[in-house]
């Protein structure tokens, strides 16, 4: 079975939904949960961004979301490279 055919939510989807609905409590929960997972895999910079997002206003969270997306892409590429060794 081709895994790319199986729809899976992205890491940012809960954060995106919280920002879109302007739900600060949900944003905090989503960012906090993602931060814990990121720390487990050593993605420290991405975890720092989610920690900042937990305390941010909605406008700031939207700006941080774009930085987080870029950092997640970078961390994913690095982890993929490491896993291939």
Helices and strands as residue ranges (DSSP letters): G 3-5, H 13-21, H 24-40, H 44-55, H 58-83
